[in-house]
């Protein structure tokens, strides 16, 4: 009985070595951000398993020694500089037996705390023939892979090549291959547009707005140039969130663009020789007439004075909302390259 068990183990090892090693690809962090070097392809380490799950080593960069593996301590998959390390760059809580099966959000260590990042994704990157993979039905009738003939590519004839080129040329730019007629298709670019709109808003500089209320002669903010005018200065501190939709619609071989978003922003206000912070919410769309709608979260403070509120609201409407609305045109222009 014992000998039979040993023979079975040897056969399994032989099958494991004959099979191609699995690969996964980890992506989602752009070049300019921390942990971009940890992105890329990870290859399974032959014979190395932790908690009956495969371990993977980064193989994009020869100088990298990063590993992707399962940890009971973290209760999920993690990326760390060595196997079994108690410190890691990022992790995802999941008991899946394979990292590409995880659906939870990855958490990244920023030096002081964990930050969740929905951009991080792991996908299976193993190149398999359909009858070799464990994820497909074995439609070859059970024949071993070694008995299957190799697929030999056949060159296109000149006529076929020309037909494909003409089809590609006539297809509306950006439309999917199935929509060769360019009849109707809607393509969402909201993830990119939300991040891009936030970047554009945060790069808006200080906004000096004339205060129309002449009843406040002492209403000159310090640092406004000393010209004696009544100025309110607004500075964008942070874009707290951007939500909404951004779509490219292909109709009869023409592209149409739609942006309908909401931005929540914290701004610093300097007026009457005082400085304070306000939060505003603004609706940004390319389909609205006139100035975008906005609201102000006064958040307490000395805003019980209705006249003071009106001065601030009018200044925001006149000097802050227009440059925010202008960013929609930039988004639309950049969508033309998508």
NULONU-636335 format. One record per residue: residue in three letters; x, y, z of N, C-alpha, C in turn. Coordinates in steps of 0.02 Angstrom, whole numbers, padded with zeros to 5 digits, always signed. Each point is the difference from the previous one (the first is absolute). Layout:
% residues N
AlaXYZXYZXYZ
...
This chain:
% residues 338
Unk+00042-00060+00000-00042+00060+00000+00043+00061+00000
Unk+00056+00000+00043+00043+00059+00003+00035+00012-00065
Unk+00023-00056-00035+00035+00009-00063-00045+00032-00052
Unk-00065-00022+00000-00047+00029-00049-00007+00075+00010
Unk-00002+00022+00064-00008+00071+00014+00060+00039-00026
Unk+00061-00029+00009+00060+00035-00023+00000+00008-00076
Unk-00022-00054-00035-00001+00003-00073-00047+00054-00025
Unk-00057+00007+00034-00048+00052-00019+00030+00069+00007
Unk+00038+00011+00052+00031+00066+00012+00050+00016-00055
Unk+00039-00051-00022+00050+00012-00052-00033+00019-00065
Unk-00055-00032-00017-00035+00015-00062-00026+00072+00001
Unk-00026+00021+00058-00026+00068+00006+00056+00051-00009
Unk+00060-00015+00029+00055+00047-00007+00021+00004-00073
Unk+00000-00058-00034+00019+00000-00070-00048+00041-00042
Unk-00065-00005+00015-00050+00038-00036+00008+00074+00014
Unk+00016+00018+00063+00008+00070+00018+00058+00032-00037
Unk+00056-00038-00007+00058+00028-00034-00011+00006-00074
Unk-00042-00045-00028-00013+00003-00071-00045+00058-00018
Unk-00043+00020+00047-00048+00054-00014+00035+00068+00001
Unk-00027+00046-00040+00027+00068-00001-00013+00034+00067
Unk+00050+00039+00022-00009+00037+00063-00050+00056-00011
Unk-00042+00011+00051-00051+00053-00005+00032+00069+00007
Unk-00032+00048-00033+00021+00070+00005-00062+00044+00013
Unk+00011+00052+00038-00053+00050+00010+00030+00068-00011
Unk-00042+00048-00017+00024+00069-00009-00036+00045+00050
Unk+00040+00040+00035-00025+00048+00050+00007+00069-00030
Unk-00055+00038-00004+00005+00067-00031-00050+00048+00033
Unk+00010+00065-00016-00046+00050+00026+00034+00062+00027
Unk+00066-00004+00017+00036+00058+00027+00040+00031-00057
Unk-00012+00064-00017+00037+00032-00055+00073+00014+00018
Unk+00040+00017-00050+00072+00006+00008+00021+00050+00054
Unk-00034+00056+00004+00023+00053+00045-00018-00013+00073
Unk-00034-00055+00015-00022-00012+00069+00041-00055+00034
Unk-00003+00001+00067+00034-00051+00040-00027-00069-00018
Unk+00043-00049+00001-00015-00071-00013-00012-00015-00074
Unk+00017+00046-00044-00005-00017-00071+00048-00058-00018
Unk+00059-00002+00034+00048-00053-00015-00026-00069+00021
Unk-00048-00001+00044-00028-00064+00021-00053-00026-00049
Unk-00019+00042-00048-00048-00021-00051+00036-00044-00052
Unk-00036-00042-00034+00029-00041-00053-00018-00074+00007
Unk+00040-00041-00032-00014-00072-00004+00035-00038+00057
Unk-00037-00044+00032+00026-00043+00052-00007-00072-00023
Unk+00054-00039+00006+00000-00070-00022+00000-00047+00060
Unk-00037-00053-00006-00006-00049+00054+00069-00031+00015
Unk+00015-00008+00064+00062-00033+00021-00014-00075+00003
Unk+00035-00038-00040-00011-00071-00005+00013-00035+00067
Unk-00050-00038+00024+00007-00038+00061-00006+00041+00064
Unk-00011+00065-00006-00005+00043+00059-00073+00018+00014
Unk-00026-00021+00057-00069+00014+00017-00004+00021+00074
Unk-00046+00044+00015-00013+00021+00069-00075-00007+00011
Unk-00019-00037+00052-00070-00013+00015-00036-00029-00061
Unk+00035-00046-00034-00026-00035-00059-00020+00048-00056
Unk+00035+00055-00005-00011+00048-00054+00067+00016-00033
Unk+00001+00012-00066+00062+00013-00035+00032+00066+00020
Unk+00066+00004-00006+00037+00061+00013+00027+00026-00067
Unk+00004+00066-00007+00021+00029-00063+00058+00050+00012
Unk+00045+00005-00049+00056+00046+00003-00004+00049-00058
Unk+00014+00063+00014+00000+00052-00051+00053-00016-00052
Unk-00018+00003-00064+00048-00019-00052+00009+00054-00053
Unk-00029+00059+00010+00010+00054-00049+00069+00031+00005
Unk+00024+00005+00062+00063+00034+00013+00047-00049+00035
Unk+00057-00013-00030+00046-00050+00028+00026+00021+00069
Unk+00002+00066+00013+00026+00023+00064-00053-00002+00055
Unk-00063-00014-00019-00053-00001+00049-00005-00069+00033
Unk-00014+00000+00064-00008-00064+00036-00068-00001+00035
Unk-00049+00032-00030-00066+00003+00031-00038-00064-00012
Unk-00043-00017+00048-00038-00062-00003-00074+00014+00012
Unk-00041-00042-00030-00072+00001+00009-00020-00067+00028
Unk-00030-00001+00060-00017-00064+00031-00056+00011+00052
Unk-00026-00056+00023-00055+00001+00049+00028+00000+00071
Unk-00031+00038+00044+00022+00003+00070-00060-00009+00047
Unk+00005-00049+00044-00053-00009+00050-00004+00059+00047
Unk+00059+00028+00016+00003+00057+00047-00040+00059-00026
Unk+00006+00015-00065-00037+00055-00030-00070-00021-00023
Unk-00010-00066-00005-00065-00024-00022-00012+00014-00074
Unk+00053-00003-00040-00008+00014-00071+00066-00002-00037
Unk-00001+00026-00062+00059+00002-00043+00037+00065+00011
Unk+00066-00004-00002+00040+00061+00010+00061+00001-00045
Unk+00028+00059-00009+00063+00010-00037+00052+00025+00050
Unk+00056-00036+00004+00051+00015+00050+00069-00012-00030
Unk+00053+00029+00030+00067-00008-00026+00029-00071+00008
Unk-00032-00041+00041+00024-00069+00008-00058-00044+00024
Unk+00007-00065-00010-00052-00047+00021-00004-00003+00076
Unk-00060+00000+00026-00009-00005+00072+00017+00063+00038
Unk+00009+00055-00035+00017+00063+00033-00059+00025+00040
Unk+00013+00028+00059-00056+00025+00041-00018+00072-00019
Unk+00038+00029-00048-00016+00066-00024-00009-00004-00076
Unk-00051+00034-00026-00013-00004-00072-00017+00068-00028
Unk+00001+00005-00066-00017+00063-00034-00076+00008-00005
Unk-00033-00055-00015-00072+00003-00012-00031-00069+00013
Unk-00065-00001+00014-00034-00064+00010-00074+00007-00016
Unk-00032-00058-00010-00072-00002-00012-00029-00056+00041
Unk-00053+00014+00037-00032-00050+00043-00041-00047-00043
Unk+00024-00062-00008-00035-00049-00040+00028-00069+00013
Unk-00043-00050+00007+00023-00068+00012+00002-00040-00065
Unk-00007+00034-00058+00001-00034-00064+00065-00040-00008
Unk-00004-00054-00036+00058-00043-00009+00046+00025-00055
Unk-00023+00052-00036+00040+00026-00054-00007+00076+00000
Unk+00054+00039-00006-00005+00073+00009-00044+00035-00052
Unk-00004-00028-00060-00041+00033-00051-00075-00009+00012
Unk-00019-00041+00050-00070-00011+00016-00026+00051+00051
Unk+00044+00040+00028-00021+00048+00052-00042+00055-00030
Unk-00050+00022+00038-00043+00056-00022+00001+00057+00050
Unk+00032-00009+00058+00002+00052+00050+00049+00056-00021
Unk-00001+00055+00037+00043+00057-00016+00068-00007+00034
Unk+00054+00014-00036+00067-00004+00027+00014+00060+00045
Unk+00041-00012+00052+00021+00054+00045+00075+00010-00008
Unk+00022+00063-00006+00070+00017-00009+00026+00038+00062
Unk+00060-00015+00021+00031+00034+00057+00034+00064-00025
Unk-00021+00059+00026+00028+00063-00024+00054+00028+00046
Unk+00023-00041+00047+00052+00022+00047-00026+00013+00070
Unk-00065+00016+00004-00030+00013+00066-00065-00038+00011
Unk-00034-00018-00054-00064-00035+00007-00015-00038-00065
Unk-00052-00043+00004-00023-00037-00059-00049+00042-00040
Unk+00008+00001-00065-00044+00037-00045-00029-00048-00052
Unk-00066-00002-00005-00032-00045-00048+00002+00030-00070
Unk+00014-00041-00049+00008+00023-00069-00037-00048-00047
Unk-00056+00022-00027-00042-00042-00043+00030-00011-00069
Unk+00055+00035-00016+00031-00008-00065+00039-00065-00006
Unk+00023-00028+00057+00043-00058-00001-00040-00062-00021
Unk+00028-00037-00048-00034-00060-00027+00052-00054-00013
Unk-00020-00062+00011+00043-00058-00017-00038-00043-00050
Unk+00033-00016-00056-00031-00042-00050+00046-00057-00019
Unk-00031-00055-00022+00038-00058-00023+00035+00019-00065
Unk+00066-00013-00003+00039+00018-00059+00034-00061-00031
Unk-00020-00059+00021+00031-00062-00026-00023-00013-00071
Unk+00048-00013-00044-00017-00017-00069-00013-00074-00005
Unk-00061-00020-00015-00019-00070-00004-00038-00014-00064
Unk+00008-00060-00026-00044-00022-00053-00065-00022+00033
Unk-00056+00007-00034-00065-00012+00033-00005-00067+00035
Unk+00031-00053-00028-00007-00066+00030+00050-00012+00056
Unk+00044+00051+00014+00048-00008+00055-00024+00035+00063
Unk-00045+00048-00008-00019+00040+00058-00052-00034+00043
Unk+00002+00013+00064-00049-00028+00047-00065+00041+00000
Unk-00001+00055-00038-00058+00044+00001-00045-00010-00061
Unk+00018-00044-00047-00039-00010-00060-00022-00073-00006
Unk-00056-00009-00035-00023-00068-00015+00048-00033-00050
Unk+00015-00063+00012+00049-00036-00042-00034-00023-00064
Unk-00008+00047-00048-00038-00015-00060+00038-00041-00052
Unk+00062-00020+00014+00039-00038-00049-00015-00076+00004
Unk-00050-00019+00040-00019-00071+00003+00044-00040+00047
Unk+00040+00033+00043+00040-00036+00048+00069-00018-00024
Unk+00020+00020-00059+00067-00015-00024+00052+00040+00040
Unk+00054-00032+00019+00053+00037+00036+00025+00058-00043
Unk+00023+00053+00033+00024+00059-00036+00057-00016-00046
Unk+00042-00049+00019+00058-00017-00040-00019-00030-00067
Unk-00061-00027-00005-00022-00031-00062-00035+00049-00046
Unk-00013+00060+00025-00035+00049-00041+00048+00033-00049
Unk-00020+00011-00063+00044+00031-00049+00012+00073+00016
Unk+00060+00025-00015+00015+00071+00009-00039+00041-00052
Unk-00021+00059+00022-00038+00044-00045+00050+00041-00041
Unk-00001-00008-00065+00047+00035-00043-00035+00061-00030
Unk+00024+00061+00013-00033+00059-00027+00005+00003-00076
Unk-00055+00022-00032-00001+00005-00072+00001+00074-00020
Unk+00043+00019-00047+00003+00071-00020-00063+00021-00037
Unk-00019+00063+00008-00058+00027-00036+00019+00012-00072
Unk-00049-00009-00043+00012+00018-00070-00003+00076-00007
Unk+00024+00026-00055+00000+00073-00011-00071+00028+00002
Unk-00048-00038-00027-00070+00022-00001-00028+00003+00071
Unk+00015-00052+00040-00025-00001+00069+00030+00057+00041
Unk+00065+00012-00008+00034+00053+00037-00030+00068-00017
Unk-00014+00011-00065-00028+00064-00021-00070+00010+00028
Unk-00040-00054+00002-00068+00004+00027+00000+00018+00074
Unk+00046-00031+00037+00005+00015+00072+00022+00072+00011
Unk+00047+00024-00041+00024+00069+00006-00056+00050-00014
Unk-00041-00014-00051-00055+00045-00017-00052+00001+00055
Unk-00014-00058+00028-00049-00004+00055+00024+00039+00060
Unk+00064-00005+00015+00029+00035+00057-00001+00075-00011
Unk+00013+00022-00063+00001+00071-00016-00069+00031+00004
Unk-00050-00038-00022-00068+00026-00002-00034+00001+00068
Unk+00027-00039+00048-00031-00004+00066+00011+00065+00037
Unk-00051+00025+00034+00006+00061+00038+00053-00008+00053
Unk+00041+00051+00008+00056-00003+00047-00024-00011+00071
Unk+00027-00052+00034-00016-00013+00069-00057-00049+00010
Unk-00037-00015-00052-00056-00047+00006+00027-00071+00005
Unk-00041-00045+00029+00021-00069+00008+00000-00035-00068
Unk+00036-00057-00002+00005-00037-00063-00068-00024-00023
Unk-00043-00018+00047-00066-00026-00020-00043+00055-00030
Unk+00017+00063+00014-00041+00056-00024+00032+00030-00063
Unk+00016-00043-00048+00034+00024-00060-00042+00049-00040
Unk-00065-00004+00006-00043+00047-00036-00006+00067+00036
Unk+00023+00003+00062-00003+00062+00038-00071+00024+00012
Unk-00047-00047+00009-00070+00018+00008-00013+00033+00067
Unk+00009-00038+00055-00009+00028+00067+00039-00041+00050
Unk+00036+00036+00042+00038-00033+00053+00015+00053+00054
Unk-00005-00021+00063+00016+00045+00055+00060-00027+00038
Unk+00051+00042+00007+00062-00020+00033+00011+00045+00061
Unk+00004-00031+00059+00010+00038+00061+00074+00013+00014
Unk+00017+00062+00016+00069+00018+00020-00002+00036+00068
Unk-00050-00019+00041-00012+00036+00062+00058-00006+00050
Unk+00033-00059+00002+00054-00008+00049+00057+00048-00016
Unk+00019+00002-00063+00053+00048-00020-00024+00072+00011
Unk-00061+00016-00021-00025+00069+00003-00004+00026+00071
Unk-00021-00042+00047-00005+00022+00070+00068+00019+00027
Unk+00050-00044-00012+00068+00014+00024+00028+00062-00034
Unk-00011+00006-00065+00028+00056-00038-00032+00066+00020
Unk-00065+00001+00011-00034+00061+00022+00026+00022+00068
Unk+00011-00047+00045+00029+00018+00065+00068+00032-00007
Unk+00042-00027-00044+00067+00028-00012-00005+00071-00027
Unk-00044+00010-00048-00007+00066-00031-00023+00052+00051
Unk-00047-00019+00042-00027+00047+00050+00054+00018+00051
Unk+00039-00050+00022+00051+00014+00050+00056+00044-00026
Unk+00008+00003-00066+00052+00042-00030-00023+00071-00014
Unk-00062+00016+00017-00023+00069-00007+00034+00041+00055
Unk+00029+00056-00019+00037+00041+00049-00046+00043+00042
Unk+00029+00048+00036-00039+00046+00041-00047+00042-00043
Unk-00061+00008+00024-00050+00038-00037-00016+00064+00039
Unk+00017+00058-00030-00013+00065+00032-00065+00028-00030
Unk-00049+00008+00044-00067+00020-00024-00018+00067+00032
Unk-00023+00047-00043-00022+00065+00025-00064-00007+00040
Unk+00001+00028+00061-00060-00001+00042-00043+00060-00018
Unk-00060-00013-00024-00044+00054-00024-00033+00039+00056
Unk+00008-00023+00061-00033+00033+00056+00041+00061+00021
Unk-00020+00060-00020+00038+00061+00016-00010+00023+00071
Unk-00046-00032+00037-00013+00022+00069+00052-00025+00048
Unk+00050-00038-00025+00053-00025+00043+00067+00027-00025
Unk+00016+00064+00017+00062+00031-00025+00063-00033+00026
Unk-00005-00035+00055+00060-00033+00027+00008-00070-00024
Unk-00033-00016-00055-00004-00068-00023+00057-00019-00048
Unk+00059+00026+00011+00056-00018-00043+00040-00055+00034
Unk+00010-00054-00035+00037-00056+00027+00074+00013-00003
Unk+00036-00019+00051+00072+00008+00000+00032-00040-00056
Unk+00048+00030-00033+00036-00036-00052-00033+00004-00067
Unk-00048+00046-00009-00034+00004-00064+00032+00051-00047
Unk+00060+00024+00017+00035+00047-00043+00001+00070+00028
Unk-00038+00012+00054+00002+00064+00034-00029+00057-00041
Unk-00047-00014-00045-00027+00053-00041-00061+00033+00031
Unk-00019-00024+00060-00055+00032+00035-00068-00025-00022
Unk-00003-00046-00049-00064-00026-00022-00028-00050+00048
Unk-00065-00015-00008-00033-00048+00043+00004-00068-00034
Unk+00042-00045+00025+00015-00063-00033-00013-00058+00048
Unk-00031-00053-00026-00006-00063+00036+00043-00051-00037
Unk+00043-00035+00036+00046-00048-00031-00023-00071+00017
Unk-00007-00041-00052-00018-00070+00008+00058-00044-00023
Unk+00015-00051+00039+00051-00050-00020-00030-00070+00011
Unk+00007-00041-00051-00025-00069+00006+00049-00041+00041
Unk-00023-00026+00056+00042-00040+00044+00002-00073-00022
Unk-00059-00026-00014-00004-00073-00015-00064-00015-00037
Unk+00005-00048-00047-00060-00028-00032-00017-00063+00039
Unk-00054+00003+00038-00018-00055+00045-00029-00061-00038
Unk-00037+00014-00053-00027-00055-00040-00026+00026-00066
Unk+00001-00045-00049-00031+00015-00066-00041-00062-00018
Unk-00063+00010-00015-00043-00055-00020-00037+00019-00064
Unk-00035-00050-00029-00038+00015-00060+00023-00040-00060
Unk-00024+00020-00058+00010-00038-00062+00037+00041-00052
Unk+00037-00036-00043+00031+00029-00059-00002-00054-00054
Unk-00032+00016-00056-00011-00051-00052+00018+00028-00069
Unk+00024-00046-00042+00008+00014-00071-00052-00042-00036
Unk-00042+00032-00039-00053-00034-00035+00015+00004-00075
Unk+00000-00058-00033+00011-00004-00072-00068-00009-00034
Unk-00019+00050-00041-00064-00002-00035+00012+00015-00074
Unk-00016-00048-00042+00007+00009-00072+00069+00028-00019
Unk+00051-00035+00025+00070+00018-00015+00020+00068+00027
Unk-00035+00026+00049+00019+00063+00032+00006-00011+00075
Unk+00046+00037+00029+00011-00005+00073-00037+00057+00035
Unk-00032-00017+00055-00032+00050+00043+00028-00009+00070
Unk+00005+00055+00037+00031-00003+00066-00049+00025+00053
Unk-00002-00036+00055-00044+00021+00055+00036-00003+00066
Unk-00002+00055+00037+00030+00004+00066-00052+00027+00049
Unk-00012-00037+00053-00048+00021+00051+00028-00021+00068
Unk+00034+00046+00033+00037-00018+00061-00015+00048+00058
Unk+00016-00024+00059-00007+00039+00061+00067+00001+00036
Unk+00025+00059+00016+00063+00007+00036-00013+00031+00069
Unk+00030-00029+00050-00003+00027+00068+00070+00026+00018
Unk+00004+00064+00016+00065+00034+00005+00004+00039+00065
Unk+00060-00001+00030+00015+00043+00058+00039+00060-00024
Unk-00022+00060+00019+00035+00061-00021+00017+00044+00060
Unk+00057+00034-00006+00021+00048+00051-00024+00069-00023
Unk-00030+00037+00046-00027+00066-00015+00035+00052+00043
Unk+00023+00054-00031+00029+00056+00036-00039+00063-00016
Unk-00031+00027+00053-00039+00062-00008-00005+00035+00068
Unk-00008+00064-00001-00005+00040+00061+00056-00016+00049
Unk+00061-00009-00028+00060-00016+00040-00009-00064+00040
Unk-00042-00045-00023-00010-00065+00032+00010-00056-00051
Unk+00016-00060+00025+00008-00058-00043-00041-00058+00029
Unk-00037-00035-00043-00041-00056+00023-00010-00047-00059
Unk-00026-00060+00015-00009-00052-00050-00074-00014-00011
Unk-00019-00009-00063-00068-00019-00018+00002-00061-00045
Unk-00054-00038+00000-00008-00056-00046-00057+00016-00048
Unk+00015-00010-00065-00052+00013-00050-00012-00062-00042
Unk-00060-00006-00025-00019-00054-00046-00023+00032-00064
Unk+00029-00021-00057-00017+00031-00064-00016-00054-00052
Unk-00053+00012-00039-00020-00045-00054+00033+00023-00064
Unk+00040-00044-00032+00037+00018-00060-00023-00044-00058
Unk-00025+00033-00052-00027-00038-00057+00010+00040-00064
Unk+00005-00034-00056+00005+00035-00064-00068+00010-00032
Unk-00053-00018+00036-00068+00008-00026-00041+00052+00037
Unk+00032+00038+00044-00038+00048+00039+00006+00070-00031
Unk-00053+00038+00007-00001+00069-00025+00018+00047+00058
Unk+00045+00047-00014+00020+00046+00052+00049-00030+00049
Unk+00006+00032+00059+00047-00024+00051-00025-00063+00033
Unk+00046-00044+00021-00020-00061+00035-00033+00015+00067
Unk-00042-00045+00021-00030+00006+00067+00051-00018+00052
Unk-00002+00034+00058+00046-00015+00053-00033+00014+00067
Unk+00028-00031+00052-00024+00013+00068+00060+00005+00047
Unk-00010+00034+00056+00054+00013+00047-00017-00031+00067
Unk+00048-00038+00028-00007-00026+00068+00035+00049+00046
Unk-00039+00040+00036+00030+00054+00041+00037-00027+00060
Unk-00020-00057+00025+00038-00033+00053+00009+00040+00063
Unk-00048+00040+00019+00006+00039+00062+00040+00064-00012
Unk+00034+00024+00051+00040+00061-00007-00044+00062+00001
Unk+00029+00057-00017-00035+00064+00003-00039+00012-00064
Unk-00046-00046-00015-00038+00007-00061-00075+00010+00015
Unk-00015+00017+00062-00069+00015+00016-00021+00065-00033
Unk+00049+00042-00018-00015+00064-00032-00020-00013-00073
Unk-00063+00011-00015-00026-00015-00067+00036+00040-00053
Unk+00016+00062+00016+00033+00043-00049+00069-00027-00018
Unk+00036-00025+00051+00066-00029-00013-00005-00062-00043
Unk-00050-00040+00013-00010-00060-00041-00012+00019-00073
Unk-00042+00051-00011-00015+00021-00067+00062+00025-00036
Unk+00043+00037+00036+00062+00025-00031+00044-00059-00023
Unk+00006-00050+00044+00042-00058-00017-00031-00039-00059
Unk-00065-00011+00004-00034-00038-00053+00006+00034-00068
Unk-00009+00067-00001+00005+00037-00062+00071-00002-00028
Unk+00050+00004+00046+00069-00002-00023+00018-00068-00029
Unk-00025-00054+00032+00012-00067-00026-00033-00009-00068
Unk-00061+00025-00006-00037-00006-00063+00036+00038-00056
Unk+00029+00057+00017+00032+00043-00050+00071-00022-00017
Unk+00038-00021+00051+00071-00011-00012+00026-00071+00007
Unk-00040-00046+00031+00024-00069+00012-00035-00049-00047
Unk-00065+00006-00007-00038-00047-00041+00020+00001-00074
Unk+00010+00059-00031+00020+00000-00071+00064-00039-00015
Unk+00056+00010+00037+00059-00040-00014-00010-00075+00013
Unk-00044-00018+00047-00015-00070+00011-00038-00028-00061
Unk-00047+00039-00025-00039-00021-00058+00044-00007-00062
Unk+00052+00042-00005+00045-00003-00058+00036-00066-00006
Unk+00007-00036+00056+00037-00063-00002-00038-00054-00038
Unk-00066+00008-00007-00040-00048-00038+00022+00001-00073
Unk+00013+00061-00026+00022+00005-00070+00067-00035-00010
Unk+00044+00003+00050+00064-00035-00004-00011-00075-00001
Unk-00046-00025+00042-00015-00071+00002-00027-00023-00068
Unk-00046+00038-00029-00028-00018-00065+00055-00002-00053
Unk+00045+00048+00001+00053+00003-00049+00045-00062+00006
Unk+00016-00020+00061+00043-00058+00010-00036-00066-00015
Unk-00067+00001+00006-00039-00061-00016+00004-00016-00075
Unk+00017+00050-00041+00004-00011-00072+00057-00047-00018
Unk+00048-00008+00046+00056-00046-00012-00013-00070+00028
Unk-00059-00009+00030-00015-00065+00031-00030-00048-00050
